[in-house]
């Protein structure tokens, strides 16, 4: 989970509200202190935290709840609304209305510009655009090869010149060819700091490119320093937005995210992992819903598009929740879900499920294990595939020999099947709480979709 510690802290804080007998000033003060502690531990600016919690407290004490809401629901809504506003309100989406639409990436060394270029290329390719990337970084020796390899991996067109040292000449060399594409990503050079020569180079490239969007790539691990960097780049190079990389692996991510949200260069994308499809448009409403355990169904549906068909998705959910599937169904479901990302990440997008205490081993499948399980299943009889509960030790040994695998691999498949059955029971056991939550918040929080 992105910002897992912050999310856990906020969910625990809201759980106190849910469990409270009644809402009074003492409860509100405890809520404020918990939110302050959670945000400060995520490296959010102290003054910004105090300003936020001051607004939450004033509204909680002065505003009257709607007739359709309880005091607890009203308090949770205030927290949700203020956090959404804190992170950028309705967000800032890139609108593609030109051809070719040109997006230029800028940033310092180590921020993840080139990796981000590959992720963006895949992101827009999945949405039906004909994408090209062009490498104008003449400072970092590996930049050309890295972007070329990423382009080949995501199957988009790559342009670059390893021998040319003038980035403007590289762009001009391919400018006519770029007219054949819908979306063009220009990867630029960086430096250790925003120096005069970097500003001059970026301005020269920017003048030649006339990009429709200039995105600044910032690594989440710089924390609150993201604000000064975003403002400096915005003032010097005219960036139109920020893309925060490496948001999944640092406790400072909250500081970077919020610091950028209050600048004139809003956050437009967030990088959530090392894989090329670990990228999302930043939508504060859904993101806050995820942090608070309310889920983000819009992001879930976005991941599903292109990974599995609508019919597969419906069948996947029906069989999973019914709990009467066999090993073949389990394999097909896990294969489809792997296309969408890890199951543990997907659980955070589904309202209520992120609050269940599900063992990580029940959600994680090692890379490559699915194919080994397929080999094991090829050596099973039809009865064994349909009745995995009856798998004896003799059967396990026979299957292992027939598939060329160890008995441990075969047992891991049976274990995963049994854990999935337990997961279904846990979900069914929480149906009442989930239904209550869904009904309470359905339509009461603008932008929060259940």
N, C-alpha and C positions, 0 to 999 in steps of 0.2 A: 504493500500500500504506500502511495506517495505521502510523505509527511506522516508516517505511521504513528510516531509518538504524539504529535499534535492532535491527530485524529482520535487516538485512544483517550487522550486527556479531555478533549471536548465532549466525546461520547460519555465518558464517566461523569462529566459535569452535568450534562443534560439528564443523565440517569438519576442524579440527585433530585432534580426538579420533578421528574416523573414519580419518584418514590415518596416525595414529600407529602405530608398530610394536607397542608395548605400553603399558599404563597403569602409571605410577609416580607418585611424589610430585611430581617435577619437572613432569610433564604436568598434574597436578591444580593445582599452583600457577600455571601459565601460564593454565589455564582460569579460575581464580578472578580473576586480574588482568584478563583479557579481559572477563569478565562485569562486574566493577567498573567498568571503563572505559566499557563500553557503557551501563550504567545511569546513571552519573554524567553522561555526555554527553547523556542524555535528561532531565536535571534531576531525577533521583530523589534523595531525601534521603540524605545521606552515611551517617548512622547506620543507616538502614534497609538500605542497600546492604551495609554491613559485617556487619550481623547476618545478612542472607541468605547472603552468601558464606561466612560462618563456619559456618553450618549445612550448606551444601553440602560444604565441605571436611571437616568432621567425619564426615559420613555416607560420603563417598567413601573416607576413610582407614580407617574402622572397620567399616562394614557389609560383610557378605559378599554377593556377588552370588548370585542364584537359579541353580539348576542349569540352567535353561532359557535363561539369558542369558549373554552374554560380558561381560567387564569393561567394554568400551567401551559396550555397551548399558546396562549397569547405571549407569555414570556419566551417560549421557545421560538415563536415567530419573530419576536424582536431581535433575538440573538442571530437568527438566520438572516434577516433583512440587513442588519448592520454589518455582518461579516461579508455578505455579498457586496454591499456598497464599499466596504473596506478594500475589497479585492478588485474593484473596477466596475461595479454595477452591472450593466447589461453586456459588458465586454466590447471588444473591438474586432470585428471580423473582416478579413480581407475579401473584397468584392472584385471578381475578375470580370472586367467589362471592356478589355482591349485584347487585340491579337497582333503580335505576341505580347502577353502580359509578362513584364520583366520584374523580377524580384532580386535585389542585391543583398548579400549577406556581408556584414562587417563585424569586427570584434578583435580582441587581443589574442595573442598566442594562448593555446590551451583551453579556449572557451568552447571548442567543439564545432566550429563553423563548417568544416568539411563533412563531418559526420552528419550534421544537421542538413546540409545540402542534399545528401543521399536520402535522408528521411523525408524531406519535403518533396523530393522528386517522386518517391513512391506514394506519398500522400495524395498528390494531385494526379498522378497516373491512375490510381484506383478510382478517381472521380471522373475518369473519362477524358482527361486532357492529354494532348500530345506534348511530352515534356522533353526539354533539353537542358543540360547543365554545361557551364563553361568555366574553366579554371583560369583565373587571372592572378593566382598567388605565385609570384616569382621569388619569394623569400624563403619559404620552407621547402627543402629539397624533396620531401616525400609527398608534398601536396598534390602534385600532378598524378602520381601513381595511385594514391589513395582514392581520389575522386573518380579516376578512371575505373578502378576496381568496384567501387560502390555503384557506379553507373551501370556496369555490366551485371552486377548482382540484381539490381532492381529493373534492369532491362529498359533503360532510357538512353537517349543519344548523348554522347560526350564530345565536347570540343576543348581543345587545349593545344599549347605549343611548348614543349619541354625546353626548347633552345632559345626562345624569345624571352628577353628580360624586361620588356616594356609591357605592362598589363593593358594599356590602351591599345597598343598595336595588336595584341592577341585578340581583343574584342573586335576591333575593326576587321580583322582577318576573316572572322566568321559572321559578321553582322548580316550579310545578305541571306545566308543559310538559315539564320534564326527566324526569318519571316515565315518559314514553313511550319513553325511550332505554335502551340497555344500558350505554353507556359515555359519561361526561360529563367533559370536560376544562375546567378553570377556569384561565384565564390571568390572573395578577395583576400589579400594578404593581411596579416596582423603584425603586431609588435609586442614587446613586453609592456609597453605603456603607450598611452595616446600622445605620441610625439608629433612635432611639427611636420616631419617628413611623412608620417602615416596620414595625417590630415590632408596634406597636399596630394598624396597618391590617391586617397579615397575620393577627394574632390575631382581630380582629373578623370578617374574611372567613372564617377557618378555623372559628370558632364557628358562623357562619351556615350554612356548607356542610357541616360534619362529613364531610370527605373521608376516603375509605378509604386513600388514599395522598397524601402531601405530598412531591413531588419537587423537589429543589433543582437548578436548571440552572446549571452552571458551564462557563465557556469553558476549553478545554484550555490556552490560551496563558497562563494565570495560574500554571501550573507548581505548585511546592510550596506556594504560597499557598492552594491548594485545600483543604488540610487545615484551616487555621485558619478559612476561610470555612465549610466543611462543619460543623465543630464549633460555630461561632458560631450558624449557622442552626438546627442541631439542638437546641442548648440553648435558643434563644430562641423558635423557632416549631415545634419538634417535627417536623422533616422525617424521613421514613421511608426516604428513598433519594436517590441523586444521579443526574442525567443529565448526562454530559459532552458538550458540543457542540464542533464544530470540531476534532475529534481528528485529522482528516486533514491539517491544514495547519500544524503547529507542532512544533518540536523539543522543546517542554516538555510534550508530551502524556503522556509516561511519568511525569513528576513528578506531574501532576494525577491521573492514573489510580491510581497507587499510593498517593498521599497520601490519596485518598478511601477506598480499599479498607481502610485501617487505622483508619478512624473508625467511629462507631456508625451512620453513614448510608452503607450500601454502594452501590456503583455498580450501577444497574439497566439503564440504557440508554447507548449511545454513538452520537453523531452522526458520520457518516463522510464527509460531503460536503454540497454545497449543495442537491441535489435532494431532493424531498419523500420519496423512498423510500430515502434514504441514512441509515437508522437500523437499529440492531440491539439486541436484548437482549444485555446483557453476560454472557457465559458464559466464565469464566476458562480452563476446560479447552480449549475450542476456540480461544480467542484466543491462548493460549500456543502451541498447536499451529501456528497461523498464523505467529506470530513466529519459530518455530524451523524453518519450512519443512516442517512435517508436515501442513499443510492443515487444513481444518475442513469436513468433508463435511456436518455438520449445518447449518451456515450456508448452504452451497451449496444443499442441498435446500430450505431455508427460502426462499431467493430464487427457486427454480424454481417453488414453489407459487404458482399464480395467474398466472404468466407464460406457461408452456407446459404442455401436457398431458403425462402420463407417456409416452404413445405417441410424442409429438414428441421428448421428451427422449431416449428410447431410440434413435430413428431418427437424431437429431442426433449422438449419440455414436458410433453404429455407422458412419455415413457418414464422419464426421470422421476417426476413427481408421483407417478402411479406406483413405482417401486417394484414392478413385476418383470423387469427386463432380465435377459440372460447375458452370457459373456459376449455374444456377438453384438448385442445392443450396446453394452458397455464400451466395447472397442470403438464402434462407430461414433458414439457420443463423444468419447475422449479425443478421437481423431478430429472431429469437427470443432471441438472446443480449443484444441491446440492451435488451430488456424486463427482463432480469435485472440489468443494470448493465454497466459497461465490462468488456471481455474481460480486461484487465490485472488488474482486481480479482478476477475469477472465477478466474484462474489461481492466485492466492494461496490459494484455498480448496481446491484439489485437491492431495492429498499428492504431494510431489516436484516438481510442475511449477514451483513458485515458485523452485526452485533452478536451473532451466534458464536459460541466458543468452540469452533470446529478445529480439530487437530490438523496441523499443517500437512502431516503425512497423508491425510485424507484428501488433500487438495492438490498436492504436487506429484507430478509424474516426471521421472528423470528423462532427459533427452535421449532418444534412441530406444527407450524401453518399449514403446508401442510396437515397433517392428519385431522385437524379440517375442512380445506377447502374441503377435500375429503368427509367428512360426510355431509357437506352442499350441495355439488354437487349431492350426492346420493338422496337428497330430492328434487332436481329440476326436472322439466319436460324437455323433449328433446328440446322443443322450448326455454326454459330459458337457457339451456346449450349452444345452438347455437346462441342465440340473447341476450347476457348479457346487451346490451345497453338499452333494453326495461324493465329492472328490476324496477318495481314499489315498493312503500312502502308496499303495501299489499302482494306482492309476497315475499318480504324480510321477513316479519313477519311470513308468512306461512312456509317458508323454515327453519327459525330459530326454530319454534315449532316442525317441523317434524324431525329435526336433533338433537334436544336437545341442541342447541347452542344459544348464544345471537345474537340479530340482529347486534350488533357491529362486530362480527366475519364474518357474511355474508357480511356486507358492506365492511369489510376490503378486502375480496376477490374481490368484484366488483371494489374497489379502485385500487387494485394491477393490475387488468386487464386494467383499464383505463390508469394507469401510464405506463404500458408496451406499450400501443398504442402510447402514447406521446413520449416514448423513441424511438420507430421506426421512428416517424416523425422527431425527432431531428437528428437521424442517417442519414435519407434520405436527410435532409437539409444540412448535412455536406458532402454529397457525393462528390461534386466538389473538396472541399479542401482535402479530403482523397485521391481521385483519383490522384490529383496533387502530393501529398506527396509520394504516392506509386510509381508513374512513376519516380519522381525525384530521389528517393533513390534505386529503384530496380536495384540490381547488381552493384551499385556504392560504397557501403560500404561492404567490405569483411566480411562475417560471419553474416551480418544482413539480415535475411530472411523474406520476405514479401509473 
